[in-house]
Amino acid sequence: MSDCGCEKAKAELEEYLHNELCREDAADIREHMANCRDCAGEHRVGIVLTEAVKRACADTAPEELRAQVLTRLRAIQTSH
């Protein structure tokens, strides 16, 4: 394998985080990050953000807030 470089590693980081790359591209990026502190740092930030989004998506609004929002949305829809 050859070093894919920072440009490719950063461009494909999102796909790498979600296991959406072919095996060879993922291996190239993994190898690059093993030798590049900057890209490895970007990877760590990506992991933290991905986990934060997953947790946020699992949260639900309180029922009272949900009802208030739906009521206002319906009011807006009927006025337009």
N, C-alpha and C positions, 0 to 999 in steps of 0.2 A: 504494500500500500504506500501511497505517497500522501504527503500532507496536503489537505484540501485547501488550506488557507483560511484566514479570518473571514474574508468576504463570504465565502460559501458557508462556513460554519454558522455565521450570524444570520445569513439569509434563510437558512434551513432549520434554524434552532426550534422554531415553533413546531414544525413537522416532526423533528427529532423528539421533542418533549412528549408528543402524542403518539409516538411509535408509528408514524405514517411514512417513513422512508424505507426504501429497499435496504436489504441487509448490508450491501456494499457501501452505500452512502452513509448509513448509520455508523458503520465501522470507521469510515474515514473521519467523520465528525468526532466520534469518541476518541480516536487516536490524536486528532488535532487538539482536542480539549485537554488531553493528558499532558500536552507539552506547551499549552498556551494559557497563562494565568488569566488574561483578559477574557477569553472566550469561556473558560471554566467559570469565571465569575458571572458572566452573562447567563450561563446555564443554571447556576445556583439561584440567581434572581428569578429566572423563568420557572424553576421548580416552586419557589416560594409563592410567586404570583398565581401559578396554576392551582396550587393547593388552597390559596385564599379564595379564589373564584369558586372552586368546588364547594368549600364550606359556605360561602355566601349564597350559593344557589340552593343549598340544602335548607337554609333558613326560610321561614314563612312569616308573613306579617300577622300581627294579631287580628282576630276576626273583626273587631270593631273598626280598625284602620282600613281593612279590606272593604268593609261595607261602605265606609265614608268615601273611599276612592271610587268605588263603583257608582255610587249615587251621583257624585260630581261628574263622572264621565258620561253618565246617561243624560244629565242635565245639559252638558255641553253638546252632546250629539243632537238633542232635540232642539236646541237653539240655533243650530247651523243647518 
